[in-house]
């Protein structure tokens, strides 16, 4: 892939210009129309070329990429780094299920660090975070420069260790997610190489259509309009962040969205389930040649 330009797109309906000149005679497929794709959402999409050290795509209408929202399950990435670095877990750790039943059947069993990440198992996070404690987590958040650093949780509930990241006090912008992932990718975070490598391995999602590897983590929750709100509203938040690497290509992607209107009663999809296929389509377009 040969991308020549970085474009900031806030109102263009067609973004084929982002693809730039291609090295083959085959016409490049048209890039997704971001405005049409995201017309029902406030959304951000960032694609950073690690080799070129620059953003090669940025969809940022109204400064959305600066807006902080809860990280939700994308926080499993820094939490995994902390746990591996502190040697609270290793690749062979088994998290024992306590028998509590959940709607998603994959949660109703013992877990490993990989299944924790792959199946987004909230109860594992709620075991790991208390084992780390407020002091250690606070220090890591500061070292990681992770969003607003607020791990207090819901107002008046003293539940930060279990709930701070879940549509609650901890919030982070897409730009801040990108800086965190850039530091992780470059092994510049204050954690061991093993912690980074193992966390990244557990994020592996397979390959894109052209055979390059993709690593990622989704997150979903409900949108909190103001930090002083005691509970989030009914609008969905969704995240999908990660890395693409292979065949000389090396990218970091960050995307999020929030509903503009409350979804209908029959629309029960989490924000991440709405967002992930959109981002996968965009990434497949960019890596098609």
C-alpha positions in Angstrom: 0.0 0.0 0.0 1.2 3.4 -0.9 -0.6 6.2 0.9 0.8 9.7 0.1 -1.4 12.1 2.0 -2.8 12.8 5.4 -6.2 14.3 5.1 -8.4 15.7 7.8 -12.0 14.8 6.9 -14.9 16.4 8.6 -17.4 17.0 5.8 -16.3 15.0 2.7 -18.8 12.4 1.6 -16.3 10.4 -0.4 -12.8 9.8 0.9 -11.2 8.0 -2.0 -8.4 10.6 -2.0 -7.1 9.0 1.2 -6.0 6.0 -0.8 -3.5 8.1 -2.8 -1.5 6.7 -5.7 -1.2 3.0 -5.9 1.8 1.0 -7.2 -0.3 -1.2 -9.5 -2.3 -0.4 -12.5 -5.4 -1.8 -10.9 -7.8 0.9 -9.9 -8.1 1.2 -6.1 -11.4 0.4 -4.6 -13.4 3.4 -3.4 -12.8 4.1 0.3 -15.8 4.1 2.6 -17.9 7.3 2.7 -17.3 8.2 6.3 -20.1 10.7 6.6 -22.6 8.3 5.2 -21.3 5.4 7.2 -21.3 7.4 10.5 -24.4 9.5 9.8 -26.3 8.2 12.9 -23.3 8.7 15.2 -20.8 11.1 16.6 -17.6 9.2 15.5 -13.9 9.3 15.2 -11.5 7.3 13.1 -7.7 7.5 13.2 -5.2 5.5 11.1 -1.5 6.1 12.0 1.3 4.8 9.8 4.0 3.7 12.2 6.6 3.5 9.4 5.9 7.0 8.1 5.3 8.3 11.7 2.1 10.2 10.7 -1.6 10.0 10.5 -2.8 8.9 7.1 -6.5 9.1 7.8 -8.4 11.2 10.3 -12.2 11.5 10.5 -12.7 14.1 13.2 -16.0 16.0 12.7 -16.5 18.7 15.3 -13.3 17.7 17.1 -14.8 14.3 18.1 -11.3 12.7 18.5 -10.6 15.1 21.4 -13.7 14.1 23.3 -13.2 11.9 26.2 -15.5 9.0 26.8 -15.3 5.9 29.0 -12.8 3.3 27.7 -15.0 0.4 28.7 -13.4 -2.9 27.7 -10.5 -1.3 25.8 -9.2 -0.8 29.3 -8.4 -4.5 29.4 -5.3 -3.6 27.4 -3.7 -1.4 30.0 -5.0 -3.6 32.8 -3.4 -6.6 31.2 -0.1 -4.7 30.9 -0.3 -3.9 34.6 -1.1 -7.4 35.7 1.6 -9.1 33.6 4.1 -6.5 34.7 3.3 -7.1 38.3 3.5 -10.8 37.7 -0.1 -11.2 39.1 -0.7 -13.3 36.0 1.2 -15.3 33.4 0.2 -17.0 30.2 -0.9 -20.1 32.1 -3.0 -18.3 34.7 -6.5 -19.7 35.2 -9.2 -17.4 36.5 -11.7 -19.6 38.3 -15.4 -18.9 37.5 -17.5 -18.6 40.7 -20.6 -20.0 39.2 -22.5 -16.8 38.7 -24.5 -17.0 35.5 -24.2 -14.5 32.7 -26.3 -14.0 29.5 -23.2 -14.6 27.4 -22.4 -18.3 27.7 -18.7 -17.8 27.1 -18.4 -16.0 30.4 -19.8 -19.0 32.4 -16.5 -20.9 32.7 -12.9 -20.6 33.8 -10.9 -18.1 31.9 -7.3 -17.5 30.8 -5.5 -14.2 30.0 -6.3 -14.7 26.3 -10.0 -15.6 26.8 -10.3 -12.6 29.1 -9.2 -10.4 26.2 -10.9 -12.3 23.4 -14.3 -12.7 25.1 -14.1 -9.4 27.0 -14.8 -11.0 30.3 -15.8 -8.3 32.8 -15.7 -10.4 35.9 -12.0 -11.2 35.3 -11.2 -7.4 35.2 -13.2 -7.1 38.4 -10.9 -9.7 40.0 -7.6 -8.3 38.6 -8.2 -4.6 39.4 -8.7 -5.1 43.1 -5.6 -7.3 43.2 -3.6 -4.3 41.9 -5.3 -1.8 44.1 -5.9 2.0 43.8 -2.3 3.0 44.4 -0.7 0.9 41.8 -3.4 1.5 39.2 -3.2 5.2 39.8 0.6 5.2 39.3 0.3 3.2 36.1 -2.5 5.5 34.8 -0.2 8.5 35.4 2.8 6.8 33.8 0.6 5.8 30.8 -0.9 9.3 30.6 -4.2 7.5 30.3 -7.0 9.9 29.8 -8.3 11.8 32.8 -6.7 9.4 35.3 -9.9 9.3 37.4 -10.4 5.9 38.9 -12.9 6.9 41.6 -15.9 5.2 39.9 -19.6 6.1 40.2 -20.3 9.1 42.3 -20.9 8.1 46.0 -20.5 4.4 45.4 -16.8 3.9 46.1 -16.6 1.3 43.3 -13.7 2.5 41.2 -11.8 -0.8 41.2 -14.7 -2.6 39.7 -16.5 0.1 37.7 -14.3 3.1 37.0 -13.8 2.2 33.3 -17.4 1.1 32.7 -19.3 4.2 31.5 -18.0 5.8 34.7 -15.3 8.2 35.9 -12.4 7.1 33.8 -12.5 8.7 30.4 -10.1 8.9 27.5 -10.1 10.5 24.0 -9.3 8.8 20.7 -6.1 10.9 20.4 -5.1 9.8 23.9 -5.8 6.2 23.0 -3.6 6.6 20.0 -0.7 8.0 22.0 -1.0 5.1 24.5 -1.0 2.5 21.7 2.0 4.2 20.0 3.9 4.0 23.3 2.9 0.4 23.7 3.8 -0.5 20.1 7.2 1.1 20.6 7.8 -0.7 23.9 8.1 2.8 25.5 5.7 2.2 28.4 7.2 1.5 31.9 6.4 -2.2 31.8 8.4 -5.2 30.8 8.7 -6.3 27.2 7.1 -9.6 28.2 4.0 -7.7 29.5 3.6 -5.9 26.2 4.3 -8.9 24.0 1.9 -11.1 25.9 -0.9 -8.5 26.0 -0.4 -7.9 22.3 -0.5 -11.6 21.5 -3.8 -12.0 23.4 -5.2 -9.2 21.2 -4.6 -11.2 18.0 -7.8 -11.3 15.9 -6.5 -13.1 12.9 -5.8 -11.6 9.5 -7.2 -9.0 7.1 -8.2 -10.0 3.6 -4.7 -9.5 2.2 -3.1 -11.6 4.9 -1.7 -9.0 7.2 -2.2 -9.5 11.0 -4.7 -7.6 13.0 -4.6 -7.1 16.8 -7.5 -5.3 18.5 -9.8 -4.7 21.4 -13.4 -3.5 21.4 -15.3 -1.7 24.1 -18.9 -0.9 24.6 -21.0 1.0 27.2 -23.5 3.7 27.7 -22.7 7.4 27.2 -22.3 9.7 30.1 -23.1 13.2 29.0 -21.4 15.0 32.0 -18.9 13.9 34.6 -21.3 15.0 37.3 -24.1 12.6 36.0 -24.7 9.8 38.5 -25.5 7.3 35.8 -25.0 7.1 32.0 -27.9 7.6 29.6 -29.2 5.4 26.9 -26.9 6.4 24.0 -24.4 3.7 23.1 -20.6 4.2 23.1 -18.4 1.9 21.0 -14.6 1.5 20.6 -12.4 -0.5 18.4 -8.6 0.0 18.7 -5.5 -1.9 17.7 -2.7 -2.7 15.4 -2.2 -3.9 11.8 1.1 -5.4 10.8 2.6 -7.5 8.1 4.2 -7.4 4.6 6.0 -4.2 5.5 2.8 -2.5 6.7 2.5 -1.3 10.2 -0.5 0.8 11.4 -2.3 1.7 14.6 -6.0 2.3 14.4 -8.4 4.0 16.8 -12.2 4.4 16.3 -15.1 5.2 18.5 -18.7 6.2 18.1 -21.7 7.4 20.2 -25.4 7.3 19.1 -26.9 10.6 18.1 -30.4 9.3 19.1 -31.4 6.6 21.5 -31.6 3.3 19.5 -34.9 1.6 19.0 -36.1 -1.0 21.4 -35.4 -3.7 18.8 -31.8 -2.5 18.3 -29.9 -4.3 21.1 -26.5 -4.4 19.5 -23.7 -3.0 21.6 -21.8 0.0 20.3 -18.7 -2.1 19.6 -20.8 -4.6 17.5 -21.9 -1.6 15.4 -18.4 -0.2 15.0 -16.2 -3.2 14.5 -17.5 -4.3 11.1 -17.3 -0.7 9.9 -13.6 -0.4 10.9 -12.8 -3.9 9.5 -14.2 -2.8 6.2 -12.1 0.4 6.2 -9.0 -1.5 7.1 -9.6 -4.0 4.4 -10.0 -1.2 1.9 -6.7 0.4 3.0 -4.7 -2.9 2.8 -6.3 -4.2 -0.3 -3.2 -3.9 -2.4 
